[in-house]
Amino acid sequence: MAKKSKKNFSTNFVITLIVISVAAIIYAVLFQEESVNVRPPKTINKQVEPPKVIPPNVRKEEPLIETPVTQKTEPIKQKEKIVIAKIEKIPLPYKQISIIIDDIGNDLGPVRELLKIDAEITFAILPLCSHSREAAEILHKAHRETLLHLPMEPNAYPKERPGDGALFTAMNSEELIFQLEKDLASVPYVSGVNNHMGSKFMVDEDKLVLVFNKLKKKKLFFVDSRTTAGTKASAAAEKANIQMASRKIFLDNDRDYNEIYKRLLELTKDSSDLSSLIIIGHPHPETIRAIKDASKVLKQNGILIVPVSKLIKGKSFSGSS
């Protein structure tokens, strides 16, 4: 009996241990599951935290994008204001004149000096001279307008000689056209022609019509230097239907700086329309210096020196000024 009781006790004890062990295992499993279930939210919370840091990064990038735009925009506005202010200080040109410098082609020194002047001077180049083509090339690269300064027979010939390439009244049509073609070939890039001397040739209307017809085909205009009061240029231009204009002022008959400068400044006192005023000068040191000094004053007074073609553009054959 004692043995049976002892055996039952042992059995119950073992069962109790088994139950306790199973309970412990169940508890351990439950605890681990709870731990596993609890930890992910903590991990998720940590993973969710970085998005909270993203907005500050976005805020930092936005100024970087906006700042360059602001920095680029503000200087542009400032520059525009500065430009406008400068324009307001210097009156906009409302009158335009043209200055033609004749007799270019023998010396390149005056050409270089004239190119230093901040003005759209027009250069008339003599044909077949030692530096005719070179001068034309230099002026073309400098974007300055050039004319063929076409030699023509003067009344005082042969005492006064017009130089190589001159047109004479004794020439027949073929000779005149041949010589004109040769002269044009020696001075490239020209937009027009003006006469050198020619007091005798310029009164021969038939000869002029012949010359003007050729210039018309080449789309060139003509500027009458008005070396004679009896010029027939206007009548010939009408027949040839060529654009032309006429010189109004000879700038340097007297090679005196003060006189040349004074003559230029007189334009600022002229209340008449200067829109078709053509002035002719020569590459003398006195003339160059006077134009350089006067061009600044002219601009300040609303008078701009422009290429002669700008005055002639749109004019008909009767566009004498």
C-alpha positions in Angstrom: 0.0 0.0 0.0 2.8 2.3 0.9 4.5 1.4 -2.3 1.4 2.2 -4.3 1.1 5.6 -2.6 4.7 6.3 -3.3 4.2 5.3 -6.9 1.2 7.6 -7.3 3.1 10.5 -5.8 5.9 10.0 -8.2 3.5 9.9 -11.1 1.8 13.0 -10.0 5.1 14.7 -9.5 6.2 13.9 -12.9 2.9 15.0 -14.4 3.2 18.2 -12.4 6.7 18.8 -13.8 5.5 18.0 -17.3 2.6 20.5 -16.8 5.0 23.1 -15.4 7.4 22.5 -18.3 4.7 22.8 -20.9 3.4 25.9 -19.2 6.9 27.3 -19.1 7.3 26.5 -22.8 4.0 28.0 -23.6 4.8 31.2 -21.6 8.2 31.4 -23.3 6.6 31.1 -26.7 4.0 33.7 -25.8 6.7 36.0 -24.5 8.8 35.7 -27.6 5.8 36.3 -29.8 4.9 39.3 -27.8 8.4 40.6 -28.1 8.5 40.0 -31.8 5.1 41.6 -32.1 6.2 44.6 -30.1 9.6 45.2 -31.7 8.5 45.7 -35.3 6.5 48.8 -34.4 9.6 50.2 -32.8 11.6 49.3 -35.9 8.8 50.7 -38.1 8.8 53.9 -36.0 12.5 54.2 -36.6 12.0 53.7 -40.3 9.2 56.2 -40.4 11.3 58.8 -38.7 13.5 59.5 -41.8 10.5 61.0 -43.7 10.3 63.5 -40.9 13.8 64.6 -41.8 13.0 64.9 -45.6 10.9 68.2 -45.3 13.9 70.0 -43.8 16.0 68.8 -46.7 13.4 69.9 -49.2 13.3 73.3 -47.5 17.1 73.6 -47.8 17.0 72.7 -51.5 14.2 75.2 -52.3 16.3 78.3 -51.4 19.2 76.9 -53.4 16.9 76.8 -56.4 15.3 80.2 -55.7 18.4 82.0 -54.8 20.2 81.6 -58.1 17.1 82.7 -59.9 16.8 85.7 -57.6 20.5 86.4 -58.0 20.3 86.2 -61.8 17.1 88.1 -62.0 18.1 91.0 -59.8 21.3 91.9 -61.6 19.4 91.9 -64.9 16.9 94.3 -63.6 19.7 96.5 -62.2 21.5 96.4 -65.6 18.3 97.4 -67.4 17.9 100.4 -65.1 21.6 101.4 -65.6 21.2 101.2 -69.4 18.0 103.3 -69.3 19.8 105.8 -67.0 22.6 106.2 -69.4 20.3 106.7 -72.3 18.4 109.3 -70.4 21.7 111.2 -69.8 22.6 111.2 -73.5 19.7 112.3 -75.7 18.6 109.8 -78.3 19.7 110.9 -81.8 16.8 112.5 -83.6 18.9 114.0 -86.4 21.2 112.1 -88.6 24.1 113.3 -90.8 26.7 111.6 -92.9 30.4 112.4 -93.1 32.3 111.1 -96.1 36.1 111.2 -96.1 37.4 111.3 -99.7 40.8 110.4 -101.2 41.4 107.2 -99.3 43.9 104.8 -100.9 47.3 106.4 -100.8 48.1 106.2 -97.1 46.7 103.8 -94.5 47.8 106.0 -91.5 44.7 108.3 -91.7 42.5 105.2 -92.1 43.7 103.8 -88.8 43.3 107.2 -87.1 39.7 107.6 -88.4 38.8 104.1 -87.3 39.6 105.2 -83.7 36.7 107.7 -83.8 33.5 106.4 -82.4 31.4 107.4 -85.4 30.0 105.7 -88.5 32.2 107.6 -91.0 31.9 106.7 -94.6 35.2 106.2 -96.6 35.5 107.1 -100.3 38.4 105.1 -101.8 40.3 106.1 -105.0 40.8 103.3 -107.5 44.1 101.8 -108.6 46.2 103.5 -105.8 49.0 101.8 -103.8 46.6 101.0 -100.9 43.2 101.0 -102.5 42.4 97.3 -102.0 44.1 97.1 -98.6 42.1 100.0 -97.3 38.9 98.4 -98.6 39.8 95.2 -96.8 40.6 96.9 -93.5 37.4 99.0 -93.6 35.3 96.0 -94.5 36.6 94.1 -91.5 35.9 97.1 -89.4 32.3 97.1 -90.7 32.6 100.6 -92.1 30.8 101.8 -95.3 33.0 102.4 -98.4 32.4 104.1 -101.7 34.3 104.2 -104.9 35.7 107.7 -105.2 35.5 107.7 -109.0 37.9 110.1 -110.7 36.3 112.3 -113.5 37.6 114.9 -115.9 37.9 118.4 -114.4 37.6 121.6 -116.4 41.2 122.4 -115.8 42.5 119.2 -117.3 45.4 118.6 -118.0 46.6 121.2 -115.5 44.6 119.4 -112.9 44.8 115.6 -113.2 42.2 113.4 -111.6 44.5 110.4 -111.3 44.4 106.8 -112.4 41.1 105.3 -113.5 39.6 108.6 -114.5 36.6 108.9 -116.8 36.9 111.5 -119.7 34.2 113.0 -121.9 36.3 112.0 -125.0 35.8 108.3 -124.1 33.2 106.3 -126.1 30.7 104.1 -124.4 32.8 100.9 -124.4 35.8 102.8 -123.0 33.8 104.3 -120.2 32.3 101.0 -119.1 35.6 99.2 -119.4 37.3 101.8 -117.2 34.4 101.9 -114.7 34.5 98.1 -114.4 38.3 98.2 -113.8 37.9 100.9 -111.1 35.1 98.9 -109.3 37.2 95.8 -109.4 40.1 97.6 -107.6 37.9 98.7 -104.7 35.8 95.7 -103.4 32.9 95.9 -100.9 31.6 99.4 -102.0 28.0 100.2 -101.5 28.0 103.3 -103.8 30.1 105.8 -105.8 30.9 109.5 -105.5 32.9 111.6 -107.9 36.5 112.8 -107.5 36.9 116.2 -109.4 34.7 115.9 -112.5 33.6 119.5 -113.0 33.6 118.8 -116.8 32.3 115.2 -116.8 29.5 116.0 -114.4 27.8 118.4 -116.8 27.6 115.8 -119.6 24.2 114.3 -119.0 24.5 111.5 -121.6 27.8 110.3 -120.2 26.4 110.3 -116.7 23.3 108.3 -117.8 25.6 105.7 -119.2 27.6 105.5 -116.0 24.5 105.5 -113.8 22.9 102.7 -115.8 25.9 100.5 -115.0 25.8 101.4 -111.3 22.1 100.7 -111.3 22.7 97.1 -112.5 25.3 96.7 -109.7 22.8 98.0 -107.2 25.0 100.9 -106.3 23.9 104.5 -105.4 25.6 107.7 -106.3 26.6 110.7 -104.3 27.2 113.9 -106.2 30.2 115.7 -104.7 29.0 118.9 -106.4 32.3 120.0 -107.8 30.3 122.2 -110.2 27.2 124.2 -109.9 26.1 123.0 -113.4 26.0 119.3 -112.4 23.5 117.2 -114.4 23.6 114.3 -111.8 19.9 114.7 -110.7 18.6 114.7 -114.3 20.7 111.7 -115.2 19.7 109.9 -112.1 16.1 110.4 -113.0 16.6 108.8 -116.4 18.6 105.9 -115.0 16.2 105.5 -112.0 19.2 105.3 -109.6 19.2 106.3 -105.9 21.4 109.4 -105.3 22.1 112.3 -103.0 24.2 115.4 -103.0 26.9 116.8 -100.8 25.8 119.9 -98.8 29.0 120.9 -97.0 32.7 120.8 -97.8 34.3 120.5 -94.5 38.0 121.4 -95.0 38.6 123.8 -97.9 40.5 125.6 -95.2 42.8 123.2 -93.4 42.3 124.8 -90.0 41.3 122.8 -87.0 39.4 125.6 -85.3 37.4 126.4 -88.5 36.6 122.8 -89.1 35.5 122.2 -85.5 33.4 125.3 -85.5 31.7 124.3 -88.7 30.7 121.0 -87.2 29.4 122.5 -84.0 27.3 124.9 -86.0 25.1 121.9 -86.8 24.0 121.8 -83.2 22.5 125.3 -83.6 20.7 124.5 -86.8 17.0 123.9 -86.0 16.3 122.7 -89.6 15.9 119.1 -90.6 19.4 117.5 -90.9 18.1 114.1 -91.9 19.7 114.2 -95.3 22.8 116.3 -94.6 26.0 115.0 -96.3 29.4 116.4 -95.4 32.6 115.7 -97.3 36.1 116.0 -95.8 39.6 114.7 -96.5 42.0 112.7 -94.5 44.0 115.7 -93.1 45.2 115.6 -89.5 43.3 118.7 -88.7 40.1 117.2 -90.1 40.5 114.0 -88.3 41.1 115.7 -85.0 38.2 118.1 -85.4 35.8 115.2 -86.3 37.0 113.2 -83.3 36.4 116.1 -80.9 33.1 117.3 -82.5 31.5 113.9 -82.8 31.1 113.6 -79.0 29.4 117.1 -78.8 27.2 116.3 -81.7 26.0 113.0 -80.1 25.3 114.8 -76.8 23.1 117.2 -78.8 21.2 114.5 -80.5 23.0 114.4 -83.8 24.3 111.0 -84.9 26.8 110.4 -87.7 25.5 107.5 -89.8 26.6 105.7 -93.0 25.6 107.6 -96.1 23.5 104.7 -97.3 21.2 105.1 -94.3 20.3 108.6 -95.6 19.9 107.5 -99.1 17.9 104.3 -98.4 14.3 104.7 -99.5 15.1 107.8 -101.6 14.2 108.0 -105.2 16.5 109.2 -108.0 15.7 112.8 -106.9 17.1 112.2 -103.5 19.5 115.1 -103.6 20.0 116.7 -100.2 
